[in-house]
Amino acid sequence: MTQKMSDDKIAPVEGVPDSVLEEYGQEYFESYNYADRPLGKYSMYWFARRYYAALVRRYAPSGGGKLLELGCGLGHLIGLLQDDFECVGIDLAAYSIEQTRKNAPKATALMMSADDLSAFGDGEFSVVVGLHLVEHLPDPADTIRQVNRILKDGGLWLFATPNPGYSLRRLKDPKTDAIGKDPTHINVQPPKQWRAWCEAANFKMLRHFGDGLWDVPYLPYLPAKIQFALFGGPALFQVMTRTTWTPLTFGVNQIGIARKLGPVKGSAT
């Protein structure tokens, strides 16, 4: 449900427990993977947002249109895209909405859950993005079906989510690595499951690839900076060249780029 908002006050999302809203507040963005890696200029986060923006521009339908980011977080992605699209960002957290208003002043920021996208019309958007959002949902398959409904035919669905079976995870403690340390990761699924859910929602997967082996260290004794250069170097090359060549097995996260073929089979739309 969408909440009416003023510039001074953001209303909480109805039906969402206070504990969930508190979990995704400012503290969340100072914990887990955010705490381990800087967000400033030339950081891994900084480069990644520019990489995702480039992918959106490349694969989005021609003519611009409206773009929706599910779980807009700090608003940096739609801040990069607000001159290319009519951007809307949604998030559960008041802190995220406040930050999105600062970092993407031309965008619309709505405090609402990605579990229920009924506030949006059929075929309203050209692009829907969910970066590290779907693993937080209790029923991601349902959200993907809703994404189909609100996308126009040929629209772009781009998502990123952890890859629990990547090649070097066997060298990490799965309870404390980048994937396992965040207790809000309640739906970490292998690539074949995300592909199946997307295809069942009548999406064609254009690209499905990894984001690199950046969660160092993997080996004892060897300094983490050297390991990052060794294992993470190819990921940096992918980001800098705006390519999508990294195999899924070499990605701590998986990135999916999908095109809507038409309505979900059997739906009324």
C-alpha positions in Angstrom: 0.0 0.0 0.0 1.2 3.4 -0.9 1.3 6.0 1.9 0.5 9.7 1.5 3.5 11.8 2.4 4.3 15.4 3.1 7.8 17.0 3.0 7.8 17.0 6.8 6.4 13.6 7.6 6.4 10.1 6.1 3.6 7.8 7.1 4.5 4.1 8.0 3.4 1.3 5.7 0.2 -0.2 6.8 0.3 -4.0 7.5 4.1 -4.1 7.9 5.3 -5.0 11.5 7.2 -2.2 13.3 10.1 -4.7 13.7 10.5 -5.0 9.9 10.3 -1.2 9.5 13.0 -0.7 12.2 15.2 -3.4 10.6 15.4 -1.4 7.4 16.0 1.9 9.0 19.3 4.0 9.1 21.0 1.3 11.1 20.6 -1.2 8.2 22.6 1.1 5.9 25.3 1.2 8.5 25.5 -2.6 9.0 26.2 -5.9 7.2 27.7 -5.3 3.7 27.2 -1.5 3.9 29.5 -1.4 7.0 32.3 -3.3 5.2 32.5 -1.2 2.1 32.6 2.5 1.6 29.9 4.3 -0.4 31.8 7.3 -1.6 33.2 8.3 -5.0 35.2 5.6 -6.7 34.1 3.0 -4.2 32.9 -0.4 -5.4 29.3 0.8 -4.6 29.9 4.0 -6.6 31.1 2.0 -9.7 28.3 -0.6 -9.3 25.5 2.0 -9.4 27.0 3.5 -12.6 27.3 0.0 -14.1 23.6 -0.8 -13.4 22.6 2.6 -14.8 24.5 1.8 -18.0 22.7 -1.6 -18.2 19.3 0.0 -17.8 20.1 2.5 -20.6 21.3 -0.2 -22.9 18.5 -2.7 -22.4 15.5 -0.4 -21.8 13.0 0.0 -24.6 13.5 3.1 -26.7 11.7 6.3 -25.9 12.4 6.5 -22.2 9.2 6.3 -20.2 8.7 5.5 -16.5 11.1 3.6 -14.4 10.4 1.9 -11.0 13.0 0.9 -8.5 11.9 -1.6 -5.9 13.8 -1.1 -2.7 15.4 2.2 -3.8 17.6 2.3 -0.7 19.7 5.5 -0.7 18.3 6.6 -4.1 21.7 6.7 -5.9 20.6 4.6 -8.9 17.5 6.6 -9.8 19.6 9.7 -9.1 21.7 8.7 -12.1 18.7 7.9 -14.2 16.3 10.7 -13.3 17.2 12.6 -16.5 16.6 9.6 -18.7 13.3 8.3 -17.2 10.4 9.5 -15.1 11.7 7.7 -12.0 9.8 6.3 -9.1 11.4 4.6 -6.1 9.7 2.6 -3.4 11.0 1.4 -0.1 9.8 0.3 3.3 12.0 2.6 5.3 11.4 6.3 6.0 15.2 6.7 6.1 15.4 5.4 2.5 12.7 7.8 1.3 14.5 10.7 2.9 17.8 9.8 1.3 16.2 9.2 -2.1 14.6 12.6 -2.0 18.1 14.1 -1.4 20.0 12.0 -3.9 17.3 11.9 -6.6 15.3 15.1 -6.3 13.6 14.7 -9.7 12.3 11.3 -8.8 9.1 10.4 -6.9 9.8 8.4 -3.6 7.0 6.4 -2.1 7.0 4.5 1.1 5.5 1.1 0.2 6.2 -2.6 0.1 7.3 -4.5 -3.0 5.0 -7.2 -1.9 2.0 -5.2 -3.2 2.3 -3.3 -6.4 -1.4 -2.8 -6.9 -1.1 0.9 -6.6 0.5 0.9 -10.1 -1.4 0.5 -13.4 -1.1 -2.2 -16.0 1.8 -1.5 -18.3 2.7 1.8 -16.5 6.5 1.3 -16.6 9.1 0.7 -19.2 11.7 -0.5 -16.7 11.5 -2.1 -13.2 14.7 -2.6 -11.3 15.3 -4.6 -8.1 18.8 -4.5 -6.8 19.3 -6.8 -3.8 15.6 -6.7 -3.1 14.1 -10.0 -4.1 16.0 -12.0 -1.5 14.2 -10.0 1.2 10.7 -10.9 0.0 8.6 -13.8 1.5 7.1 -14.5 -2.0 9.4 -13.2 -4.7 7.6 -15.2 -7.4 4.5 -13.2 -6.7 6.3 -9.9 -6.9 7.9 -11.0 -10.3 4.3 -11.7 -11.6 3.3 -8.2 -10.4 6.3 -6.7 -12.1 5.1 -8.3 -15.4 1.7 -6.7 -14.9 3.0 -3.1 -14.4 5.6 -3.4 -17.2 4.6 -2.6 -20.8 5.2 -5.3 -23.4 8.9 -5.4 -24.2 9.7 -3.7 -20.9 12.9 -4.4 -18.9 13.1 -6.3 -15.6 16.6 -6.0 -14.1 17.5 -7.6 -10.8 20.5 -8.5 -8.7 20.5 -11.0 -5.9 23.0 -13.3 -4.0 24.2 -16.5 -5.7 24.5 -19.1 -2.9 26.4 -21.6 -5.0 29.2 -19.5 -6.4 32.5 -21.3 -6.9 34.6 -20.0 -4.0 31.9 -19.9 -1.3 33.2 -23.2 -0.1 36.2 -21.3 1.2 34.0 -19.0 3.3 31.9 -19.4 6.4 28.4 -19.3 5.0 27.1 -17.8 8.2 29.3 -14.8 8.1 30.1 -14.2 4.4 28.5 -11.4 2.4 25.5 -13.5 1.7 24.9 -15.1 5.1 25.7 -12.2 7.5 22.5 -10.4 6.6 19.6 -12.0 8.5 17.1 -10.3 6.3 18.2 -12.5 3.4 15.2 -14.8 3.7 15.0 -16.0 0.0 18.5 -16.7 -1.3 17.9 -18.9 -4.3 20.2 -20.5 -7.0 20.2 -19.1 -10.5 17.9 -21.8 -11.9 15.1 -20.8 -9.4 15.2 -17.1 -10.4 15.2 -18.1 -14.1 12.3 -20.4 -13.6 10.3 -17.7 -11.7 11.0 -15.2 -14.4 10.1 -17.5 -17.3 6.9 -18.6 -15.5 6.0 -14.8 -15.4 6.5 -14.7 -19.2 9.9 -13.0 -19.2 12.7 -13.9 -21.6 16.0 -13.9 -19.9 18.4 -11.9 -22.1 21.4 -12.1 -19.8 22.0 -14.0 -16.5 25.6 -13.6 -15.2 27.8 -13.1 -12.2 29.2 -9.9 -10.6 32.7 -11.3 -9.7 34.5 -12.8 -6.7 34.8 -9.7 -4.6 34.0 -11.1 -1.2 37.6 -11.5 -0.1 39.5 -12.9 1.7 39.1 -16.5 0.4 42.6 -17.7 1.3 44.6 -17.5 4.6 47.8 -15.6 4.8 47.5 -13.8 1.5 46.6 -10.1 2.1 43.0 -9.2 1.3 44.0 -6.4 -1.0 46.1 -8.8 -3.1 43.2 -11.3 -3.2 40.8 -8.5 -4.3 43.1 -7.7 -7.2 43.5 -11.3 -8.1 39.8 -12.5 -7.7 38.0 -9.2 -8.0 40.0 -7.8 -10.9 37.9 -9.4 -13.6 34.7 -8.0 -12.0 36.2 -4.5 -12.1 37.0 -5.0 -15.8 33.4 -6.1 -16.4 32.1 -2.9 -14.7 34.5 -0.6 -16.4 33.7 -2.0 -19.8 30.0 -2.3 -19.2 30.0 -5.9 -20.3 28.1 -9.0 -19.0 30.5 -11.8 -19.6 31.2 -13.2 -16.1 29.8 -16.7 -15.6 27.3 -17.2 -12.8 29.7 -19.5 -11.0 32.2 -16.6 -10.7 29.7 -14.2 -9.1 28.9 -13.7 -5.4 25.8 -12.1 -6.8 23.8 -13.0 -9.9 22.4 -10.3 -12.2 19.4 -11.0 -14.4 18.3 -8.9 -17.4 14.8 -10.0 -18.7 12.3 -8.7 -21.3 8.6 -8.9 -20.8 7.1 -11.0 -23.7 3.5 -10.5 -22.7 1.1 -11.0 -19.8 1.5 -13.9 -17.5 -0.3 -16.8 -19.0 -3.8 -17.2 -17.6 -3.9 -13.6 -16.2 -6.7 -11.2 -17.0 -4.3 -8.5 -18.4 
